[in-house]
Amino acid sequence: KSDDFECGISIDEEYRKKNIGFKIFQKSITWAKAGGCKNLYLNCLYQNVPMNKMVKKFNLDIVRDYEDGTNTAKLEMSGIPDLESILKSKSEDTILVWDLAYRKQLNKLFNIYK
């Protein structure tokens, strides 16, 4: 089991500027904490202004600068899974599964009565 996790986020252009990347990264932090992560890495491009704002908002440290215009940000964690993160991660996962199942059933009903 590795103590380091890596997160990559890419948002389709039509869904940008809706805080989706921020929420995905928050969820990544929860999963990483629940999994006993010590270091969470995030790669981003210099010209990606929203991503660089997020790096600053979460107080990530830039640990590598590459000549190709990318950098790697790092968030240090305790490496000890905490109960709050485990419960939050599991409950959110369960809610997502139920929501997906519910939406599939609704779609079936709508298709039947079209």
C-alpha positions in Angstrom: 0.0 0.0 0.0 1.4 3.4 -1.0 1.3 6.4 1.3 1.2 8.8 -1.7 -1.9 9.5 -3.9 -2.1 11.4 -7.1 -5.1 13.3 -8.3 -5.7 14.5 -11.9 -8.7 16.6 -12.7 -10.0 17.5 -16.2 -13.3 19.3 -16.7 -15.0 19.5 -20.1 -15.2 23.1 -21.3 -19.0 23.3 -21.0 -18.9 22.5 -17.3 -16.1 24.8 -16.3 -16.6 27.7 -13.9 -19.2 25.7 -11.9 -16.9 24.8 -9.0 -16.9 21.1 -10.2 -13.1 20.8 -10.0 -13.1 22.2 -6.5 -15.7 19.7 -5.4 -13.8 16.8 -7.0 -10.6 17.8 -5.3 -12.4 18.1 -1.9 -13.7 14.5 -2.5 -10.2 13.4 -3.4 -8.9 14.8 -0.1 -11.6 12.9 1.8 -10.7 9.6 0.0 -7.0 10.2 0.5 -7.5 10.8 4.3 -9.7 7.8 4.6 -7.1 5.7 2.8 -4.2 6.8 5.1 -2.5 9.1 2.6 0.6 11.0 3.6 1.0 13.0 0.4 -1.6 14.0 -2.2 -0.1 15.2 -5.5 -1.9 17.3 -8.1 -0.4 18.1 -11.5 -1.4 21.3 -13.3 -0.4 23.5 -16.1 1.0 27.0 -15.5 -1.5 28.6 -17.7 -4.5 26.9 -16.1 -5.6 29.8 -13.9 -8.5 28.1 -12.2 -6.4 25.2 -11.2 -3.6 27.4 -9.9 -6.2 29.3 -7.8 -7.4 26.0 -6.4 -3.8 25.1 -5.5 -3.5 28.4 -3.6 -6.9 28.0 -1.9 -6.0 24.6 -0.5 -2.5 25.8 0.5 -0.7 23.2 -1.6 3.1 23.4 -1.9 4.5 23.5 -5.5 7.2 20.8 -5.3 8.2 20.4 -8.9 8.4 22.8 -11.9 8.9 21.3 -15.3 10.2 23.0 -18.4 7.1 21.8 -20.3 4.8 24.3 -18.5 3.5 21.9 -15.8 4.0 21.8 -12.1 3.2 19.4 -9.3 1.5 20.6 -6.1 1.6 18.6 -2.9 -0.7 18.4 0.1 0.8 16.7 3.2 -1.5 14.7 5.4 -1.0 12.7 8.6 -1.1 9.3 6.9 -3.5 8.1 9.6 -7.1 7.4 8.5 -9.5 9.4 10.6 -13.0 8.2 11.4 -14.6 11.4 10.1 -13.1 11.0 6.6 -13.9 7.2 6.5 -17.5 7.8 7.5 -17.9 10.8 5.1 -16.3 8.9 2.2 -18.5 5.8 2.7 -21.7 7.7 3.3 -21.1 9.9 0.2 -20.3 6.8 -1.9 -23.6 5.1 -0.7 -25.6 8.3 -1.5 -24.0 8.4 -5.0 -24.9 4.8 -5.7 -28.5 5.3 -4.6 -28.8 8.5 -6.6 -27.5 6.8 -9.7 -30.0 3.8 -9.2 -32.9 6.2 -8.7 -32.0 8.2 -11.8 -31.8 5.0 -13.9 -35.2 4.0 -12.7 -36.6 7.4 -13.5 -35.1 7.3 -17.0 -36.7 3.9 -17.6 -40.1 5.2 -16.5 -39.8 8.3 -18.7 -38.8 6.1 -21.7 -41.8 3.8 -21.1 -44.3 6.7 -21.0 -42.9 8.7 -23.9 
